[in-house]
Amino acid sequence: MDENLRKKMEAREERRKVLMGKPISDLIDTILFLEEENAKAKEWRSKLIKIRNIITPEGEKRSQGRPRKEEEKDFI
């Protein structure tokens, strides 16, 4: 585990060095693009959940809110 963590930290440091060398305008453009993509992903996820809720038969739908203890055992 320590070896894996060390590799991740080294990879992160290398990536940091690369990003520090880029112009700030490129980084800002990347951030703006990713924010737009994130908003689209949220919108698509919302639509997908709505479609899933429409096509799921009434007996198979889960109730809203936190599952009861009996229901949690069914999922494990």
C-alpha positions in Angstrom: 0.0 0.0 0.0 2.8 2.4 0.8 4.4 1.8 -2.6 1.1 2.5 -4.3 0.6 5.7 -2.4 4.1 6.8 -3.1 3.6 6.2 -6.9 0.4 8.2 -6.8 2.1 11.1 -5.0 5.0 11.1 -7.5 2.5 11.0 -10.4 0.6 13.9 -8.9 3.8 15.9 -8.4 4.8 15.3 -12.1 1.4 16.4 -13.2 1.6 19.5 -11.1 5.0 20.4 -12.7 3.4 20.0 -16.2 0.5 22.2 -15.2 2.7 24.9 -13.6 4.4 25.2 -17.0 1.2 25.9 -18.9 -0.1 29.4 -19.6 -2.8 30.6 -17.2 -5.2 31.2 -20.1 -5.0 27.6 -21.2 -5.8 26.4 -17.7 -8.7 28.8 -17.4 -10.1 27.6 -20.8 -9.7 24.0 -19.6 -11.6 24.8 -16.3 -14.4 26.5 -18.2 -14.7 23.6 -20.6 -14.8 21.1 -17.8 -17.4 23.1 -15.9 -19.7 23.1 -19.0 -19.1 19.3 -19.4 -20.0 18.8 -15.7 -23.2 20.7 -16.1 -24.1 18.6 -19.2 -23.4 15.4 -17.3 -25.7 16.5 -14.4 -28.4 17.3 -16.9 -28.0 14.0 -18.7 -28.0 12.1 -15.4 -31.2 13.9 -14.3 -32.9 12.9 -17.6 -31.7 9.3 -17.3 -33.0 9.0 -13.8 -36.4 10.4 -14.9 -36.5 7.9 -17.7 -35.6 5.1 -15.4 -38.3 6.1 -13.0 -40.9 6.1 -15.8 -40.0 2.7 -17.2 -39.5 0.9 -13.8 -42.6 -1.1 -12.9 -44.5 0.1 -9.8 -43.7 -3.0 -7.8 -39.9 -2.7 -8.4 -39.6 0.9 -7.4 -37.8 1.7 -4.2 -39.4 4.1 -1.8 -37.8 7.6 -1.4 -35.4 8.4 1.3 -33.0 6.2 3.3 -33.7 2.4 2.9 -35.0 0.6 6.0 -32.7 -1.9 7.7 -34.7 -4.8 6.2 -34.2 -3.3 2.7 -30.5 -2.8 3.3 -30.1 -6.5 3.9 -31.6 -7.3 0.5 -28.9 -5.2 -1.3 -25.9 -6.7 0.5 
